Amino acid sequence: MAPKDSSYIEWAHKTAAEKKTHVSFPQLKYPSLRDGGLRDPIQWLEGKAMDDGAEGLWRIRNSLYDFSEFLDKHPGGAEWLELAKGTDITEAFECHHLNPVVEKVKDKYYVRDAKTPRNSPFTFEEDGFYKTLKRSVAEELKKIPASERKRTTLIIDGLVATLLISSALSCWATNYWVVMVSYLVASLTLAWTTVAAHNYIHMKTNWRMYLFNLSLWSYRDFRVSHALSHHVYPNTLIDLEISGFEPIVTWIPRKKPAFAKFTLLIETIVFPFLFILNFLKRFISNFIRKGFFTRHYRWHDVIGLLLPVWMYLASGCTFYHAFITWLWINCTGSFIFFTIGSNAAHHHPNIFKDGDQLKEKTVDWGMHELEAVMDRNDINDNFFKVMTFFGDHALHHLFPTLDHAVLRHLYPVFLKHCEEFRANYRLTSQYDFFIAQLKMAVKEDPTVLDESS
């Protein structure tokens, strides 16, 4: 740990309190609509559109594009572009596309240069770490058999089948122990199905991404909060998976309220209700946001309600009994999912958070990703754990659209580039992350550079 530099720490706390700029990247304005309100994906998109200078179009680097006529032609599905309209999509464009042909495709839809500088600190230099690694990975992918992807489908399909059987059994059975075991298995497989479905949310439109909605949460919302926010701006002020938990849990180094020392208790109380809360926030938006229903509500928002109907029909019990049992399964599954997620890869004193002192105010995007993540060796050693505990996290952040089954084949070329560019790839244990996450919830002072850095 770097020694404290009182002058920087004092400045950092002052800057954080003013909320005019980022702390680690003071050249960037404080994100609009970050605080207050529902802190949901729609609010995040609206705030980002206010800051990005995209003028209602799509911004990539310092140019504006109109992809309106390309929506239905987009290989990844129109939804990605629909959601991101009016924002700067540079980071998402870079990490979602490995084929260089996309550069020529986008140029067909060029409109004009942007009028304002990018509100992002990240660079994509051709000879930098990320672009160099990206070219090497594109070549490496040609050697990996397509059959590898069957491993992920077997896992998620098995989890869904187990969820359906155990949830129905928890309503049908009369023996106490059978009911309890079935309920716990259903809760666990609901959480694991939600984690595993996240693999498919990053990809082009496919039916398995809808399995995420069995949790009551919207995969469409998750594409924004996770794929378009957290993945491309991890641990910065633009990361909705940081701001969305505030002020209940604050993981960035800031002056903390007194209740921060009770974070473990708070998480135990709050986490069980987050699946339902996300559903309710989205439902309520139909009444408090003009045009929300037609622009954002979709048929798949009701998928989560099909599980209690299935439990009722398959077990033959009363609907009331099925509904109450389902609530227990959903809340327990929510607790498991958010416990896994909050202790997965990002909340550790040795990982970058906004406020930490940096040598440079602009940084290669790939290098930043590795500063904002640590992998767990006791998760990465087994593919089932990778799929159900957000494993292979560093490579997944760098190349989110790749199937998780492919990532393990990329380690030789990845580690080679990390050594060449001195990228900060690190491993620790799951237990260490659990303790570290609680430490971050009470950590107030940012990490500062020592004189040798």
Steps between C-alpha positions, in 0.01 A plus 500: 500500500636840404575740787249773567551832327295739713491777237358271229252339737377840616460614138325175405241533776441866411455416131270209581282722718470767230371248242616707205750256352627148540774472763744265328426661163444868591483603133160327477176659618299336776242266341160661452210337688741269684351565843139498610196376312458130428869450412388258231616429142259747340621782724860398428442514123333840528787638707761359266326652199528838673878462537616320186449759226338243271222743397235229489715279276764237578848620586816296435823675597465854365248431224122478489310230312136441413432127521122535468493314169747241631299391806335197342824406324712502814629143550477534878135605485334839478456528877864584569488803273151602612610512863823689432359766266604849603813386686871444446539130421876501434595252774209266422575519128862404557448207738188360331656470154811296427468502121668811351240508221267689737713811450405509132135429577468785750662747260199463268286667766732790585320833546749751639770556759400546863510854635623414851786289641416150618393475863710187548863449608555185295710461187525235229837555336585257220829407668352503852429202722134445417507540123812284473344230718174526307672423169678201651178368656320529165764271349489260794122460471542344157670201664225429756234246394140622504404191700658658809191715544288192571647491850327823598164397355511168686557682827229763465246256355570263788457780751163602354376139500608463863328827589171390344504157666608617846263799507202280413612235749520760777126561453394139437687323782356460850811375678671789679854405399406442136333842493799674658759331280291572188456863602874546558591328172247715312637818661858407419424402141299820447805702607737289291270512197498879526881510519540254211244684284721806530734320257231526232388854577831631366452321169277561201128448558436138603231315695718404798547863598129504590570245775649788697144632540397196704646701788241779439788725395502629142786383279441822301573708810801280574638563152519866597609482864746218441610483136483868399587652838691274736693304240634797310550743792576270797541664840474852359222746578326388179470142630131448584583187699684734737257793513191277498581370850572840651443625764405161651843358412780728378798316355697800374729678749289782642397630839260230618190517720517335841289205386773395253660291776186283493531421128485123550172534688364749246584271208337207679180702539493672159635239256197265527267766361703636208350271234152618598613861541643511148173360364294757692718793391451399140124447545450832682686679220198432279305748712762764582690521170323619190527254213688239706258219416533536123873576499631260763242249626504168314320164500791334678444716809238243610728195468583510871132458584483175303697314769227518770241406235713197409531404868122523541417296189772236545441436871121516523517712816301817559621809319548677833736225619691507170528879512631512858750222431615682186552821700728310736691351206531837328621683811749228591621486140539877501709484816726233348537684168596835651730338754682330212504818291618742768786269595598401147779715365488876558481600867847470649738759652763408239264565209446841340200706612420861411696713744822300478801698382623427148818585314315574176161660442443300183560127485478208259154351549628144534758602758227669702281188486778300664552769765129475585477121528666206673440134418451220752715191453258280695217595260691490172617143564157350417275588207175448690619752759608735220144494364328539837737733688600750228836331441773582244400854579793692353477339157123528509527874561743542213295290256144490637328363188707181497346185643650412838605158368736674258677717756714227655669446162612863490716500814835428327470797262342716772777438754764553233361846424465581871869429544597697191300809598544455876125482546388451858325161487450361851358194673367454851253274681123516544541526877733798458240672284227446757706673768628766258149596387404582858821699540416707192159582644670683789814623319495881488845609386607438139816312414788734416816443300829464677802692375639200312182453293 
